[in-house]
Amino acid sequence: LLVAEKTGADKNQRFVQDFKTLADVLIQEVIKHDVGCEFPELRDHIGGEESNEFSNGLGETVVVQVCATQGDTAALLCRVLENNRAAAELLA
């Protein structure tokens, strides 16, 4: 659940397989969030290398993002991590 294979347009065509990690995506989203808070006029124009969508073992696609509160972010990550609350809270 912490690593996902990139497919389609997200995949780098130079590689047979291309992966992203939840840590990479979470760091990217924290930076986007913090820059967006500092420069609100840029918030909707900040991109990142990785898609912020992850699929869990239940087939549910979750859009990883920094939420309004640490608890909300932990709850979102809990969905990615199939209800592993301890790991989700540490990451949040």
trRosetta pair geometry for C-beta under 8 A, 3 or more apart (Angstrom, degrees):
i j d omega theta_ij theta_ji phi_ij phi_ji
1 22 7.2 17 134 -40 70 138
1 54 7.7 72 -172 169 73 127
1 56 6.4 19 -129 -130 113 70
1 57 6.8 -63 -80 -33 108 95
1 80 6.5 136 175 150 110 75
1 81 5.6 122 132 -119 146 53
1 82 6.4 -124 -90 -1 156 104
2 21 5.9 7 153 -158 80 87
2 22 4.7 -91 -146 15 60 115
2 23 7.1 26 -173 -18 103 88
3 19 5.4 -1 -174 -176 103 126
3 20 7.4 162 -153 83 58 38
3 21 5.3 -31 -98 -103 70 73
3 22 7.5 -92 -59 -10 34 80
4 19 6.7 152 79 -155 37 74
4 20 5.6 -17 62 61 89 86
4 21 7.8 159 18 -99 70 24
4 22 7.8 90 -10 -56 100 73
4 54 5.7 -156 -42 -130 149 80
4 55 6.9 121 -126 33 130 80
5 11 8.0 11 161 -96 77 109
5 17 6.1 -62 -137 -165 113 98
5 18 6.9 103 -164 73 68 52
5 19 5.5 -49 -103 -98 52 74
6 10 4.2 -129 -164 117 104 103
6 11 4.3 159 116 -85 98 65
6 12 7.2 59 85 0 144 68
6 18 4.3 -44 50 99 116 103
6 19 6.5 -165 -6 -98 86 17
6 20 5.8 82 -58 -16 102 100
6 51 7.4 137 -125 19 97 113
7 10 6.4 38 58 54 38 104
7 11 5.5 5 -127 -39 16 121
8 11 6.3 126 53 5 30 100
10 18 7.7 -169 122 99 78 128
10 20 7.8 -62 162 -22 124 132
10 50 7.7 49 -159 -152 113 52
10 51 4.8 -53 -109 -16 136 125
11 15 7.4 -126 179 66 90 96
11 18 4.6 148 -146 41 74 131
12 15 5.1 54 86 14 100 105
12 18 4.7 143 31 -102 85 148
15 18 4.7 119 74 -67 133 88
20 24 5.5 -120 -168 70 81 134
20 25 6.1 71 155 -48 121 103
20 50 4.7 120 -136 -136 142 125
20 51 7.3 -170 8 46 166 75
21 24 4.6 102 57 1 82 99
21 25 7.1 -155 93 -1 46 85
22 25 5.8 -58 -148 42 34 109
22 26 5.9 35 154 -22 69 109
22 54 6.4 27 -99 -93 92 154
22 64 7.2 173 -148 -95 80 160
22 77 7.9 100 -178 -142 129 100
22 80 6.5 134 -122 144 130 142
22 81 8.0 60 -132 -69 169 93
22 91 7.4 -33 135 -136 118 152
23 26 5.8 -56 -141 38 28 110
23 27 6.3 29 159 -19 64 106
23 91 7.9 -125 -97 -130 68 110
24 27 6.0 -59 -150 36 26 108
24 28 6.3 27 153 -19 63 109
24 50 5.7 113 124 -32 111 157
25 28 5.6 -55 -149 37 31 115
25 29 6.3 28 155 -18 66 108
25 50 5.0 -112 -92 109 80 141
25 51 7.8 -28 -113 89 120 43
25 52 5.4 138 -166 -121 112 64
25 54 7.0 -176 58 -50 168 112
25 64 5.1 76 135 74 123 147
26 29 5.7 -56 -146 38 31 109
26 30 6.4 35 153 -23 65 103
26 64 6.3 -84 -81 165 67 134
26 77 7.7 31 -99 -101 126 123
26 91 6.1 -91 -132 -180 167 111
27 30 5.7 -51 -148 32 32 112
27 31 6.5 30 154 -16 64 104
28 31 6.0 -58 -153 37 30 109
28 32 6.3 28 151 -17 65 107
28 48 4.1 89 -177 -155 126 149
28 49 6.8 -125 -108 38 142 79
28 50 5.6 -178 0 41 164 107
28 52 7.2 -142 91 -85 120 99
29 32 5.5 -49 -143 38 35 113
29 33 6.1 40 154 -22 65 105
29 48 7.4 -67 -64 -29 52 164
29 52 5.9 93 -74 -122 116 131
29 64 5.8 -131 -36 125 156 91
29 65 5.3 -155 -158 -127 134 43
29 66 5.3 164 140 -23 101 86
30 33 5.6 -54 -148 36 29 114
30 34 6.2 24 156 -16 65 108
30 66 5.7 104 -97 -62 53 134
31 34 5.9 -56 -142 40 29 107
31 35 6.1 25 160 -14 66 108
31 48 7.7 125 70 -98 112 117
32 35 6.1 -57 -142 41 26 106
32 36 6.0 28 156 -20 62 113
32 46 4.7 155 -140 121 88 130
32 48 6.1 -76 -55 -48 125 118
32 66 7.8 174 73 13 87 113
33 36 5.7 -62 -149 39 25 113
33 37 6.4 25 154 -21 63 105
33 65 7.5 129 -69 -178 113 77
33 66 3.9 -25 -64 49 159 140
34 37 5.7 -50 -148 32 32 111
34 38 6.4 26 154 -14 64 108
35 38 5.7 -59 -148 42 33 109
35 39 6.1 -24 168 34 70 103
35 42 6.7 -63 142 95 99 128
35 46 5.7 143 88 -111 126 150
36 39 6.9 -76 -127 67 22 67
36 40 6.6 56 174 -110 64 44
36 42 6.6 -133 -108 87 58 81
36 43 3.7 75 -148 -113 105 83
36 46 5.9 -113 -64 10 95 146
37 40 7.2 9 -144 -72 22 77
39 42 4.3 21 117 20 114 117
39 43 7.4 -175 99 -46 66 67
40 43 5.4 -13 -158 -27 47 118
42 45 5.2 -86 -163 55 63 104
42 46 5.9 73 142 -50 95 96
43 46 6.5 -50 -153 5 25 112
48 52 7.2 72 59 -51 134 100
52 63 5.6 55 110 -165 100 70
52 64 4.7 -129 -179 58 90 82
52 65 6.3 65 158 -65 148 74
53 61 5.4 -2 -171 -175 110 106
53 62 7.1 150 -153 75 59 39
53 63 5.6 -32 -94 -97 71 63
53 64 7.4 -173 -89 6 18 81
54 61 7.3 157 81 -153 33 58
54 62 5.4 -23 65 62 85 91
54 64 5.8 48 0 -34 112 114
54 80 4.8 40 90 -133 137 113
55 59 6.5 -16 -172 -147 112 30
55 60 6.8 156 -151 78 65 37
55 61 5.1 -35 -91 -94 78 66
55 62 7.5 152 -98 14 27 75
56 59 7.4 -47 73 17 66 20
56 60 5.2 -2 40 56 104 90
56 62 6.5 45 -25 -7 103 119
56 79 6.4 -126 -33 152 147 63
56 80 5.6 -167 -73 -148 104 32
56 81 7.4 -82 -117 -11 116 10
56 82 5.3 153 -172 -63 122 82
57 82 5.4 5 29 -77 111 138
58 82 6.9 145 -19 -110 100 96
60 79 6.7 -86 107 174 137 105
62 76 6.6 149 -178 -178 121 81
62 79 4.9 151 -97 107 144 116
62 80 4.8 -126 67 -73 147 82
64 76 7.0 137 -125 139 53 119
64 77 7.2 55 -127 -92 97 75
64 80 6.5 24 -81 -63 104 148
65 73 7.9 -117 100 -117 52 87
65 76 7.1 -63 51 153 68 166
66 73 5.7 -14 -144 -100 52 129
67 72 3.5 -119 120 110 145 114
67 73 4.4 -165 28 -63 97 67
67 75 7.8 -18 17 50 164 95
67 76 5.9 154 -36 -11 128 134
68 72 5.6 44 49 33 76 154
69 72 4.6 99 56 5 82 101
69 73 7.0 -145 96 -3 45 85
70 73 5.6 -54 -149 38 34 112
70 74 6.3 37 151 -21 66 105
70 92 5.1 121 -171 147 76 111
71 74 5.6 -51 -146 35 32 113
71 75 6.4 34 153 -21 64 103
71 92 7.6 108 -80 146 16 156
72 75 5.6 -51 -149 33 33 113
72 76 6.5 34 152 -18 64 103
73 76 5.7 -53 -151 36 33 112
73 77 6.3 29 153 -14 66 108
73 92 4.2 146 101 -133 105 109
74 77 5.7 -57 -145 42 31 109
74 78 6.2 44 151 -32 64 103
74 85 7.4 50 165 -157 110 68
74 88 4.7 105 -165 135 71 98
74 89 4.7 29 -135 -93 134 58
74 91 7.6 142 -110 67 68 81
74 92 3.8 -86 -68 -5 77 158
75 78 5.4 -46 -149 24 31 121
75 79 7.3 37 150 -21 58 95
75 88 7.4 99 -66 154 14 142
76 79 5.9 -50 -166 24 37 111
76 80 7.2 32 142 -12 65 101
77 80 5.4 -50 -154 35 46 113
77 81 5.9 23 153 -2 75 113
77 87 7.7 -131 140 112 116 80
77 88 3.9 158 99 -141 103 91
77 91 5.3 -168 -168 80 162 129
77 92 5.8 -153 14 -55 140 97
78 81 5.9 -66 -137 54 29 98
78 83 5.7 36 175 -113 94 36
78 84 6.9 -164 -136 57 65 46
78 85 5.6 14 -116 -97 119 59
78 88 4.1 -32 -68 -61 68 172
79 82 7.9 31 -177 -73 27 29
79 83 7.9 33 -93 -58 32 57
80 88 7.7 140 52 -102 90 104
81 84 4.1 -85 143 43 116 103
81 87 5.2 -159 -166 85 159 122
81 88 5.3 -155 37 -62 138 95
84 87 4.3 13 125 29 117 115
84 88 6.1 142 90 -21 69 91
85 88 5.6 -60 -144 40 30 113
85 89 6.1 28 160 -20 67 108
86 89 6.1 -57 -149 35 26 108
86 90 6.6 25 154 -17 62 107
87 90 5.8 -56 -149 36 32 111
87 91 6.3 28 155 -15 66 108
88 91 5.9 -58 -148 40 29 109
88 92 6.2 27 156 -18 65 109
89 92 5.7 -54 -141 38 31 110
